[in-house]
C-alpha cells in the first residue's frame, strides 16, 4: 500500500488569511492540491492544525484520512512526523506533497509511484527534479519512516534526502517546480496558469 501525505498545517503568515481556502476557479487551493495526490495513491492522509472545519469542508467528498497536528507552529517537520506516525501498518511507502501547491501534476505523482514499484528494495526514496531544482512529490520507503518520525524544524525532509545520497532515485519532470501559494501574488500567478491551461 502506498500512502499519500498532504501537508496542510502551515500558518499562512505571508498570505494574510488561510491560503488553503483561497478560491481559484471555484475550488479551494487545498482541493486543487489534494485531488492529484488522491488519484495516484492508495490512501490519502491530510495533516491539519487542530480541528480545521473549513479545510475539512473544502475536501468534502474526497476520500481522505485526517491527521491533527497539535505542534503545527513548530514547522513542517512536525507535520511529517504527525502524518507518518498515523500511516497504516501495511504502508510500504509514503508520497509527500504540499497543500499550497495547486499546480502539482497527477501524472508526475503517478510516475514517482511507478518508479518506486519498479525499483522497490533498490532505493530508499524518490524525489522529483524540475528544471529549477528538486521539489515535490517526494516518496519515502517504509525503511525511512523511523527517521521521518524524528525530524525537527521547518526544513521538511531535505536534509534526510541528502543523507540518503545514492539511495535516492530521481524522476525528471518538465517545467518549473509547482508554485507555492505563499502570497496573494503567487495566487494570481496560479490563477493565470490555470486559465492558460483551459
ZIRA-V498793 format. One record per run of one state. SS is the DSSP state (h for helix, s for strand, l for the rest). FROM is the first residue (numbers start at 0). TO is the last residue. Records with the same first field share a line. If there is no record, write none. Layout:
SS = FROM-TO  FROM-TO
This chain:
l = 0-0  7-17  21-21  24-25  38-41  48-51  58-63  68-70  74-74  85-91  98-104  120-121  123-123  130-131  148-156  172-182  197-197
s = 1-6  22-23  26-27  42-47  64-67  92-97  119-119  122-122  124-129  132-140  167-171
h = 18-20  28-37  52-57  71-73  75-84  105-118  141-147  157-166  183-196
